Amino acid sequence: MDLIVPTDRGLYCAAGDFHIDPWRPVARALITHAHGDHARPGSDLYVCHRLTAPLLKKRLGDVAIEMADYGERLTRDGVEISFHPAGHVLGSAQIRLAHGGEIWVVSGDYKLEDDGVAAAFEPQSCHVFITESTFGLPIYRWRPQEEHYAAIDAWRCDNAAAGRASVLYAYALGKAQRVLAHVDASIGPIVCHGAVEAINALYREAGVALPPTRLAQEIANKRDFARALILAPPSAMASPWLNRFGDYSDALASGFMQVRGNRRRRGLDRGFALSDHADWPGLLAAIEATGAERVLATHGAVGPLTRYLREKGFDARILSTPYGEEETPADEAAPEAAP
Amino acid sequence: MKAFSDLYKRLDSATSTRAKQAALIEAFAAAKDDPMQWASAAWMVYFLAGGKPRQTVPTRLMWRLAVERSGLPEWLVEECYSNVGDLAEMISLLLPEGKAGEEVSLDRWMRERLLPLPSLDEEERYARLKRWVEELPAGQRLAFFKLITGELRVGVSRLQVMKALAEVAGVEESRMAQRMIGYAQARRAPSADDFQALIGDVAHAEAIALDAGRPYPFYLAQSWQGPVEAMEETLGPPSNWTVEWKFDGIRAQLLKRGQVWRVWSRGEELISDAYPDLEPLARALPSGAALDGELVVLVSPAGDFVADSLDGLAPFASLQQRLGRKVVSDKTMRELPVAFIAYDLLEIDGRDIRGEPQRERRARLESLIERTLDEAMARGERLPMRLSPLVAADDWPALAVVREQARALGREGLMLKAREGAYGVGRRKGGDRTEVWWKWKLDPMSVDAVLIYAQRGHGRRSGVYSDYTFALWSAGEGAPDRELVPFAKAYSGLSDAEMREMDAIIRRTTVETFGPVRSVEPTQVLELGFEGIAPSKRHRSGVAVRFPRMLRWRRDKPVAEADTLEALRALLPTGRG
């Protein structure tokens, strides 16, 4: 029997009697990262990386958590468990299980490019690799992140010169802080939506250096908004919260912005294809690096990726999960990854 | 090419009309000041105004380039296409990065490179395409492939281009609209002279326009959607209006200047060659005349010399057989003779009378037509021309009753034209009761149909399942072995929010995926409206409908209660229209 099998509650390891990123309440939940589609409420005990714990508490309340460091070995009923950097958001981890001479790795969400905020992705050798494939199509090839940061800064400068605010939508957990850590703080003040600011605080506590940020209500003079970068979760799109900013240009930072139609449908001025997920070459490189012969793809463009891998000689199949609901191209305003 | 690519990017990164307008004005103004740029600017205007050159690179070569240069299997490239929904964009995302070569102007790209391609053999064409793409700076790639496909999808309308040019040239918009007529015609190759004629000084440009036999911009009607009860209050009494039938034909302008005559369609295509039937009519008209009207198929009964008789008017399906024909045989002209139903006079004795009130233009039109037909009759000749008959009634409810006859007569409804109104430009919006033309169409026919297939859309709907196929039941409820028979596709009518919801339902209820198409469990019923219906051997349902669209999402209706094919066929007209 496979070490990990899908059940109606989530990915389940019978040998160790625990679930990974379950979508319904279970006794023992190993969590790859704190995004809402991977960390759901109601389980008795959560096991996650040390840096994920505060984010989890922020989202789920005062739940019981067992923490681990990257690389630390935990054992449960003969199953060796360890967490390894996934490079997705703060505290994100791939979960590696070793049992009976077989190694399985559950990737969670990941990216290969080191963003300087989340610990950089470390490939793990394994027999079976359960991978995400949010952007599992060759049209997704990211430009180097520096280009996106420069483009965001240039857009802000143009807006500031024209007396417009710059409203940038970014997932409240992870993307927003990544943007904050890299944009030019000298262009103008940075205003954050409450949902973003709450996560900023946790990132700062974890030692991530972020430039000064303020809440919208802390800005007394509305004219100051004209030079400001305003970071908001995608759910704030078209909400009355935006009314206070006067004239503004809006943009979304998401891998889906690679395709113009996804941006135009939302009526956004700009789209920056800055993603915390692996692009097509990234997925292939990560899979290659594991040395795995069996690959299970969990969400996104699973069909094309697994078929492509099968044609390359892999034993690749689709593993059906409800992950990825945080980022679907059809959603106008994807649900927030943070409260 | 860089100028075009930069403008494309600027237009693409601005959503407001104002920002797009500013970008257009800046680009055109820069070109105006530099005659070296005119030739390229001429192309820029052409593409932005919706012009499409003849196909220089067949789609199959584009696909071959995408597959070979990306090194990906063909099915995966197809998968990419269905996600991106735009061939040009998909290829520019897939190809490896090129090394920047020399800058080539848009005009040179078109004239020296792309336009000569069709005369070369396939391999040579492919080899050139491949080499050019390799030398193309990555930032210009999208704009380049857009030139080939002609589908810019950058949210700029011809109207906006016209307004920007009017601003740059410093002329009135109506004049610029006239200058631009025919500019973006398919397969044209605009030149520096054309750009100069757009932005140049008035007298020079206008002389050229008249020589070229250009028509006036068509005045378009807006749709009256309100109830009959509201008409008196909004529009005043019917006596303020010229009321006519709305014909189901091709809107066209017939011009004669000197001995030259031309017929232009509303799409600003020159279509004279396709309708040689009209030659005798054009010969009979005086020089310096421009008529607005409708092209129809009309098999006139012998001895019918009444100017506004519509006897023998054939349904649109007959006219359809004349569309797109390059060679028109005598047999075709005999069996499907075309006639021009005139309803407006824009120019007479070489003078533009669009500013005169509708009633005066109508009076002039009537006397012109009667005179022309009488003279022809005296020669024993019958001309393929009719005067659009007036429809009269005392009040709006009485007109509404007349309108109801339209379907049986094969017409679309009624037209209302303010008697005091001038002939305007484009579609005038607003509650204006003195200038506007209203089309008062029949309510569409409709059936409740079941969604069975969905496909992802293009352009701004790319990635979303927005194109649907609908089916009806082969037999009534309770009949054994009844099945759902597809009968129409529809793309429009749902709000963005409804479309997102439907997208989610489609993903959830998918039964099978065939490339870009998904079959879904039949769970959703929608009211589908359409304008016309005709028997068809090509459709499994035995029926073809015109302009199908979604009127309403019938969430209240179970699939079992959707309509049957029989109900659809009952809408077929019984006799001739």
Interface residues (C-beta under 8 A of the other chain):
Chain A: L137 P138 I139 R141 Q258 V259 R260 G261 N262 R264 R265 G267 L268 D269 R270 A301 G303 P304 R307 Y308 E311 P329 A330 D331 E332
Chain B: D12 S13 A14 T15 S70 L72 P73 W75 L76 E79 C80 N83 V84 G85 D86 E89 M90 L93 L94 R153 G155 H458 G459 R460 R461 S462 G463 V464 D496 A497 R500 D503 A504 R507 T513
